Amino acid sequence: MPSQLAFLAWFVLVAALFLRDRKNHPNLSRALWIPLIWLFVIGSRSFSAWIHLSAREAASIEAYSEGNSLDRNFLIVMFLIATIVVIRRRVKWSAVFQQNKLIIFFILYCLVSIVWSEFPLIAFKRLVRFLGVVPMSLIVLTEESPPEAITTIIRRCSYLLITLSVLFIRYFPQLGRYYNQFTYEVAYCGVGGNKNELGMVCVVSALIFFWDLIKRRSESKSFLKSADAWTALFLLVLTAYLVKISSSSTAIFCIVVGGAILMATSLPLLKKNPHALVYQIAGASILVAIIQALFNVRDFIIRVLGRDPTLTDRTAIWKTLFGMVRNPILGTGYESFWTAERIAVMWQTGHGAIQAHNGYIDTYINLGIVGVAFFVALLALCFMIVVRRMPVDFEFNQFRLAFLIVYCLYNYTEAAFPRTGLLLAIFFLLIFVVQKRQPESGPDDRVPVPAG
């Protein structure tokens, strides 16, 4: 098929998917386009890369440190537009601060950490990029049904990321493929910058589409006659294709675990007693820890996934990074560790890395032990929300639980915290809480703000 015809077919497919999704969720506002565009950009390539799509981004150390003014201006504009929308919805800010104290304290700590950063301007620029998650989350959570809005925006973003990745790889190889700088073999990136970013997209998409299938299977006996079920299955097949060619072992493992959690929590016994979930998870965690201590199954699983026990030299990277830490309590400041000088040192030692390939270690070297404590506390907060809300909205919190566990696992071999990205944005969407405000009189008061 000619590339022009393939692009036209892609456009028609995406338009049909969005129209169908809009029909299924008529109560969601058009304001969701704002966080959707933002989520699409941070989940794929930078805004400047999309503007200059014909040329690949230059992977220079200086460009990574200084950033790009076009990207920065785009994110600032999106932040301002989102903030205006939230203000017009008359959110009760005191309630937002009261219900999200831990998140606010974490953001304040990131802001204060700029004081001891070696490059405060660079740290501030990266923090501004991260702060976009606040108004974007509030737009989604101030919809008529926050759970519906959250899953819908993830689904719509996956429509774009998955189908466009297939289009790039199959029909526009100059956009969807690249040569590995170490092996010179062809690698697949789709809409992302590398194969790991493509794997991240696949993890999110696989979770939402598999959750869709399970949800529709439980809601209807005529499952095979449902157009939505076949749509989810089709997109799940495309996701599987991308996972296979991306060769991302982390993505494969996370998808298998996430799918297993969704299937396990769909068992009728658990649905009848959702409060037992916390005990079952705790028991399973203890069992896994005992098995690992007795039989060291970690190395076996790693070999099954096609990796060596060093996780493709990740353990060597971690050892080097630990030796470079100067302030273990507070770290180097928000996103201040990966500067031109340290990246150059890592490349000189044979580690071509611009991240720790571990979210916990990346948090440690940037924000210290205090930052790691915040990260663990945020994970615990999400888990407590799941346990508390499971009896009220089982299906949404089923997805929330699967994502939480996958997010914890993903951060073991990739850094998805505290740097801004698709997984971090979804994580904050799932832990933010917005209380329903009291309706006010007046003709302009048209947007209710329910609990998230």
N, C-alpha and C positions, 0 to 999 in steps of 0.2 A: 504494500500500500504506500503511495507517495506521502511524504511527510506533511504536505499541506492538507491532504484529505484526512490524514490521521489527526491533525490538529482540529479540523472541523468536527470530526467524530467525537473527539474529546470534549469539545465545547458543548455539543448537543447532549452528551452523556451527563456532564456536570450540571447543565441547566435543568435537565430532567430530574436529576437527584435532588437539586435544591427546591424545585417546584413541588416535588413529592413530599419533601421534608417540611416545606412551608404548609402544605395542606394538612399534614399530620399534627402540626403544632401552630395552629392559627393564632393563639393567644400571645405568642412571643412578639416583641416589638422589633422594629427595624433598627433600633439602636444597637442590637446585637452584632450588626455589621462592623462596628468599631472594634470591639475586642476580637472579632473573628479575623479581621485584617491584621491586627497586631499579633495575634497568636500564630497566624500563618507565616508572618515574616520572621518572628523569633524561632519558629519551628523549622524553618528552611534556610534561605540565604538572606543576607543583609539587604536592606532596601537599595543600597547603591549597586549591589550585584544584580538585582532584578532590573534596575534601570539600564545597566550595561551588560545585558544578558549574553551578548555575543562573545564576551571575553571573560575568562575565569579570573577570580580574585587573586591578586598577588599575595602570596603567603610570606611577606616580609616581617621580620621581627619588629621593625619600627612601626609598620602599619598596625600590627596587633596592639602595640603599646599605646599609640597615640589615638587610634580609632579613626573614624571618618566623619567629617563635618556633615555630609549629606545624611548619613545614618542617624547621627545625633539630632539633627534638625527634624527628621521624620519622627523620631521617637518623642521629641519634645512636643511637636504638633499633635501627635496622637494622644499624649498625656493631657494636654490642655483641652482637647475636644472631649475626651472621656470625663475629665473633671467638670466641665461645663454641664454635661449630661447628668452627672451625679448630683450636682448642685441644684439643677432644675427639678430633680426628683425629690428635693427637700428631705434628704436623708438626715436623720437625727444623729449628728456626729458624736454627741456625748454617749449615746447608746453603742455606737460602733466602737469607740475607744474602750468602753466598759466591757464589751463582749469579746474584744480581741486584744486584751492586755499583753499577752505573751508575744503576739505578732508585733505590736507597737513597740514593746521593749526591745525586741530583736532588731527592728529597723533603727531605733534610736542608738543601739549599740553599734550597728554598722556605721551610722553617721558619726558617732563619737570616735570610732576607730580610725577615721581619716586623720585625726589629730596626730597620731603616732606613725602614720604612713610616710614612707620615704618619698612618695610621689603623690601628695594630697590631691592635686588637680586631676590626675588620672583616676585615682580612687573615687573622687567625687563624680566624674563623668560616668563611671561604671555603676555607681550607686543610683544616679538619675535614671539609668536604663532599667535598673531593678525596680525602682519605685513605681514604674508604670503598672506593675501588677496590682497595685492598690485600687486606682480608679477603674481599671478594666474588670477586676473582680467584683467591684461594687455595682457596675452596670449589669453584670450577669445576675448577681444576687438580689437586685431590686426589680427583677422581672416578676410577673404574677406567680410563677412557680419556679423557684430557684433550682430544684433538682432537675426539672425538665429543661431549664435553660442551660444548665451545666452540661448535661449529656448531649443536648442538641448542638451546642457550639463545638464540643469535641468531635461529634460525628461530622458536622459540616466541614470542619478543618481537615478531618481525615479524608473526606471526599476529595478535597483539593490536593492534599499532599500525596496520597496514594496514586490516584489516577494520573496526576501530572508527573510523578516519578516514573511510572510505567511508560508514559508518552516520551519523556526525555531519554530513557534508557533504550527504548526500542526504535524510536524514529528520529531522535535528535542526540546522537551519541556524543557530540561535542559538548553537550550540556549535562548529560546524565552519566558520563563515564570519565575516568581519568586514569593516569598511569601512577602506580605506587612508586613513591620516590626512592624506596629502598630495593624493591624487587623488580621494578619496571614492568610489572604485570598490570593488565587491565583490571581496574576496580570500578565498582558501581556506587554512585552517590545519589542518583535521582535528583530530588530538589534540594538535597543537603549539600554540605561541603565535602563530606567524605562518607565512607561506608558505615562508620559508627553512627553518624547523624541519621543516615537512612535507616539503620537498625532501630534507633530511638523512635522514629516516626512509625515504624512497623509495630513496635511494642504498644504504643498508644492506640493505633488503629485496630490491632488485633483484639485488644481488650474491649473496645467499644462495640465492635461488630459482633464479637462472640457473645458479649452481654446482650446485645439486641436479639440474637438468635434464641438464647435461653429465655429471655423475657417474653418473646412472642410465642415460644413453645409452651410456656406456662399459662399464657393468656388465652390461647385459642387451640381448639382440638383440630381444626382444619389448618394445621401449620403449613403443610406443603402447598396449600392453595393461596397462601399469603404472598402478595407481590413484595411486601417489605421484607419478609423472611428471605426470599430469593435474592433480593438486592443485597442484604447483609451477607448472605452466603457468597455471592459473586465478588463482593469487595474483600471478603475474607480470603478468597482464593487469590486475588491480586496481591494481597498482603503477604500470603504465604510464598508467592512467586518472588517478591522483592526480598523477603527474608532469606530465601535460598541463595539468590545470587549475591546478596550483600555479604554472606559468609560471616555474619556477626554472631559469634557464639553467645555473647551476653544477651542479645535480643532473642535468640532461640530459647535460651534457658528461661528468661523472664516470661516469654509468651507461654511456654509449657506450664510454668508455675502458676501464672495468672489464670490460664484456662482451667487448670486443676482446681484452683480455689473457687472459681465461678461454678464449676460442676459440683464440687463438694457441698457448697452452700446452697445448692438448688435441691438437695435431698429433702424429701417431705418431712423427715424427722427433725431436721434443723429448723425448717420454716415454722414448725409448730412450737418450737422452743428457742427463739432467737437469743434469749438471755444466756443460754448455755454456750454461746459462741466464744465468749471470753475464756471460759474454762477449757474448751477444746483447743483453742489456739495456744493457750499457755501450756497445756499438756503436750501438744504436738511439738512446741519449741523445746521443751525439756527433753522429749524423746530424741529429737534431732541432735541436740547437744550431747546426749549420752552416746548415741551411735557414732557421732564424729569423734568423741574422745576414745571410744573403744576400738573403732575400726578405720578411722581416718578416711571416711568416704569422700571427703573433699577432693583429694587427689584423683580418686577414681572417676568422679563426676567430671572433673576438669579434662581428663584424658578422653572420656566418652565424647565430650564436646569438641574434641580435636585440638586441645591446647595442652601445653606442657605445664608442670606445676608452678612455673614462674609466671604464668598468665601472660605469655608473650612479652617477657622481660618487665612486666609491671612491678614485680616484687623488687627488682633491681632499682627501678625508678623510685619506689617508695623508700628504699634504704637511703638513696642519695638525698632525697628531699628531707628526711628526718635529720640528716647531718647538716642541712643548710638552715635549720630553724634557729633563730636567735632569741625569740621571746615566746616560749611555749605557752604562757598564760594568756597573752593578748594577741599573739600573732603579729603579722606585718601590717595589718589594716585591711579593710574591705577590698578584695580583689587587687591587692598591692604586691603580692608575691611574684606573679608572673609578669615581670618587667623585662625589657630588652636584655639587661645584663644577666639576669638569672636564666632566661631562655637560652642565651648564648652559651652559658656554662653547661646547661643540660645537653645542648647539641654537641659541645666539645667532648663531653664524657660518653658520647655515643647514644644518648637518649634523645631522640627527636620529639620531645614532648612540650606542649604548651598547656598542659593540665596534668594533674596527679593521677588521672585514671582511677580515682577513688574519691567519692564525694566527702567522706569523713576526713580523709587526709587533706583534701583540698580546703575544707573548712578549718582544719587545724592549723595549716601553714598560713592561712589568711587571717583567721579570727581567733586562733588559739584554743585552749581548752574551754574558755568561756563560750566561744562560738560553737564548739562541738556540743556543749551542754545545752545550748539553745536549740540546736538541730535535733538532738535526742528528745528534748522536751516538746518540740513541735510535732515530732512523730508520735509521741505518747498522747498529745492532745488530739491528733487525728484519730487515733485508736479509741480514745475515750468517747469521742463524738460518734464513732461507728457503733460502739456498744450501747450508748444511750439512745441513739436514734433508730437502731435496727428494728425494734418492735413497731415503730411508727411508720417507717418507710423501708421495708425490707429490701426491695429490689435495688433502689438507689444506693443504699449502704452496702449492699452486696458488691456493687461495682467499686464503691469507695474503699472497701476492705481489700479487694483484689489489687487495686492500684496502689494502695499503701504498702502492701507487702512487696509488690513488684518494685516500687520506688526504693524501698530499703535494699533490696537485692541489687538493683541496677547500680546504685551508688558504690557497690563494692568494687566494680571494675571500670566504672565511668564516673566522671564528676558532674552530677546533675544538681549540685547544691554547693555553694550559694550562688553560683553564676546563673544569670538569667537564661532560660531556655524553655522549651516546650513542656518538659516534665515538671520543672519548678513552677511554672505558671499554673498548670493543672493542680499541682499539690496545694498551692495557696487558694485556688478556687474551692478546694474540698475542705479547707480548715477555717476559712473566713466565716464569720457568723454575722448576720444582719437581722436584728429584731424587727418585727412588724411594727410600724408606727401607727399612731391613732389617726384616722382620717380627719382632715381639716375641711372646713367649709370653704367654698369658693369654686368658681368655674374652672380654674386652672389645675385643680387638684385631681388629676386623672390617673396617676400612676401609683398604685398601692405597693407598699414595700413589705413583703412577707418575710417570715423567718427563713434563714438559709440553713 
